Amino acid sequence: MKSRAICKYACRKNKPELLKEGDIKESAMVDVWLEVEAHQYTAALSPILFECLIHPMLGGATDQKVIDDNLVKIKNVLAVYEAHLSKSKYLAGDFLSLADLNHVSVTLCLAATPYASLFDAYPHVKAWWTDLLARPSVQKVAALMKP
């Protein structure tokens, strides 16, 4: 949780527009989607990433049941995202926010798993992700994360 607090601090200091703190309604939407990302999206993806990427590096066997259970969870989350993104370009509204950008690192990791095509079943989610991937800042992060 410290890294999320540090990230919000850095935004407040350097890119406050990513938090929309001047607009109480938009700011609240950013906060809602930051919570969804942390407690639903990343919470479902992290075990998949561990089983696909980390566990094998440590010499362990992949636990497919853990993956399957969390695929159900992430698909439920993505269904909510799909419905929401059918009405707005980004998660908190029609503006890029920290809520969107907080998805980048964990979603880039997903691309290194057999489940990289997960977004294909969700056209609005896929369009949102494609839009994020086109951003120079996200491309820089992606380049830094390559092995």
Secondary structure, DSSP 4 states (H G I P E B T S, - for coil): -HHHHHHHHHHHHH-GGGTTTTSHHHHHHHHHHHHHIIIIIHHHHHHHHIIIIIHHHTTPPP-HHHHHHHHHHHHHHHHHHHHHHTT-SSSSSSS--HHHHTTHHHHHHHTTSTTGGGGGG-HHHHHHHHHHHTSHHHHHHHHHH--
